[in-house]
Amino acid sequence: MSKITVNGITLELELMDADNMEKYEDSNKEISDKIAEPTQYEGLSSSEQMRIQCRHVDNFFNELFGEGTSERIFPSKNNLKIRMEAFGQASQMSTDIRNEIKNITNKYSPQRAANRDQKRYQQKHQKSHGNVSAYHK
């Protein structure tokens, strides 16, 4: 189970479940696309642009962790910094899961078993040659 803590509130998401991972990936792509869309900011002040970005992050957390999540974890209605830090934590969840999957795969891969068997064979049949140089004349 993947967990992040935002403003003292722990959020959990099972990213080892392919359906949850798909939802996570879709939501992550959607928010990235929305925030990068330049036309929504045309003619707006910096504060208005920040509010738009806050709403995108709110929607991301509500989609991913359930309706009302953004109200629980973000005490300030329009603090972009807190939201971007939380989004960064959520983005890191995917990297952590990929690393965990890689470790599990490596642990049980056939190549690892073959390497282990090869090492055992070499240890069993290895003769001690002392301090002999590789070059003999």
N, C-alpha and C positions, 0 to 999 in steps of 0.2 A: 504494500500500500504506500503510495507516494503521499507525503505530507508537506505542507508549507504553513508557516505561522505568520499572519499579518495582523499587526496591532494586538498581539496577544491572543488572537483567535486562530485555532488550528483548523486547516481545511485538508480533507483527505480525498484522494482520487486514485482508484485502482487502475493504473496505466498498464499493468500486465494483461489486462483484458483488452482484446483487440477492438471491441466496440467502443470502449471508453477512450482508447488511444486515437481511434478515428475521429471521434467527437472533439478530442483535444486538438488534434492536428487541423481539423476544419476550422475550429474556433480561432486558433492561433493564426492561421492564414487569413481568415476574415478580418480580424482586428488589424493585422499588419497592412492589409490592402486598404482598409478604411482610413487608418491614420495617415497613410502615404498619399491618399487622394487629395491633390492640391486645390481642386476647384471649390471644395467645401470651405476653404479658408479665405477665399477672395473677398477683399473689401472689409474684412473683419479685424477688429482690434486683437492684440495679443491675448487679452483676457478672454475674449469670446472664443478664440482658437483653442485656448487651454480648456475651456468648458466642454467644447466638442470632444477633445481627446479624453477628458474625464468620463464622458458618457460612453465612449467606445470601450474604455477599460471596464466600466461598470457593467456594460452588456456582456463583455467577455466573461467576467466572473459569475454573473447571473446565469449565463448559458451553461457554463462548465460545472458550477457547484450548486446551482439551484437558485430560483428566484428569491430575491431579498438578501442574497449574500453580500452584495456591494454595500448595502445599507448597514449591515452588521460589521463589516471589516474596515470601512472607511468613515471615520468619525467626522472628518471635514468634507463637506459636500463637494468642494472643488479644488482639492489639493492634488495637483498633478504629480508632484514628486512622490508622494506616498503610493499613488496608483502605479506609477512606472516602476518603482522598486518592487511592488507586489507582482506586477506583470513579469519582471525579470526573474523573480523566484519561481513563478509558474512556468516560465520558459525553461528554466534549469531542470525542472522535473523530467522533461523529455530526455535530456542528455543523461541524467542519472539512470533512467530506465534502460536506455540503449547500452550504457556501460554494464549494467546488471545482466542484461540479456547476453552480452558478449562474454562476460565472465562465466555464466552458466553454460553457454555453448562451448567455450574452451574447456571447461571442466569435464564435459561429457563427450567431447569430440572423439571420433575413431583415431585420429592422428595422435592424440595424446596417449591413448592406450598403446598404439604402435611404438611410440617413442619410449614409453615405460618398458615395454617388452625388450626393445633394442638395448636400453641401458642395462637391464638385468642380464641379458645375454653377454654384453661386453664385460660387465663386472665379474661374471662367473668364469669367463674364458680369458680374461686379461692376465698376461704374465708381467711380472715386474721386471723391467729392464734396467733398473737403477738409474744412474745419471749418465746415460749414453747420449752423445751428440747425434744430431740428425745427419751429420756429414762424417762419413768414414773414409779414411784414405788407406 
